Amino acid sequence: MTYNEAIKLYGNSRRKMAEHLGLSVQAVQHYSKNPDKELPPARVYMIKHKYRSAKLGITDKPKVIMTAKAEVEKA
């Protein structure tokens, strides 16, 4: 996967791509210098895994719902 292919998945937004992958915008900008060059395999894996998860509604952070039930006693 090249940078050009990857950035299209994020609506051509470097910021969205950076946030989604947990990178700085500067790191994404580094890849844009050679847009037709293959991205490192680790980045391709991250993009495919996270992009697919986002489309399916799966996040890396588990959704935690906390509830509390208190009983009031008379003194």
N, C-alpha and C positions, 0 to 999 in steps of 0.2 A: 504494500500500500504506500502510495506517495503522499506527500504533504497536500498536494492538490486534491487528491481523492478524500483524504481525511478531513480537510477543512470544509468541504462541501457538506459533510454530515452535521456540521455545527453552524450551518447557515452562513458560511464564510466569515465567522467571528472568531478571531484569535482569543479574545477574552473568554468566550463560552468554552472553547476547546481547552484552554488553560484551566479554567475552574473545574470542568468536568473531569480532567485527568489529574488534578492536584498539582499542576505545574505553574510556574510563573509565566506571565505573558512573554517575557524575554526568551524563555526556553522554546516556546512555540514559534516566536519570531525567528529564532535560530534555524529552525527547520524550513522556514519560508525562504531562506536565502537560496536553497536548491530545491525548488518545489517539485521537480520531476524525479528527484532521487528517492530511493526507497527509504522509508523510516526504519529506525532500528526495530528488530523483532519484538523487543519488550514493549515498545510504544504501540506497535500494531496490535499486540495482544491486549493491551490496556484499552485501546480504542474499541476493538471488537467486543470485548467483554463488557465494558462499561456502557457502550452505546446500546448493545443488545439488552442489557439489564434495564437501562433507562426506558427503552421502548416498551418493555414488559412491565414497567412499574416497580422494578426491584431496585432497592437502594443498598449502598454499602452499610448504611447506618440502620440498625434495627429500630423499628417504631416501638416505643415504649409508652404504655399508658399506665399511669399510676392512679389509683383511687384510694381514698382513705375513708374509713368508717369509724366514727367516734360515738361513744356512748356517754351520755351525760348522767351522772349520778347526783342525787340530792344529798347535801351534807347534813 
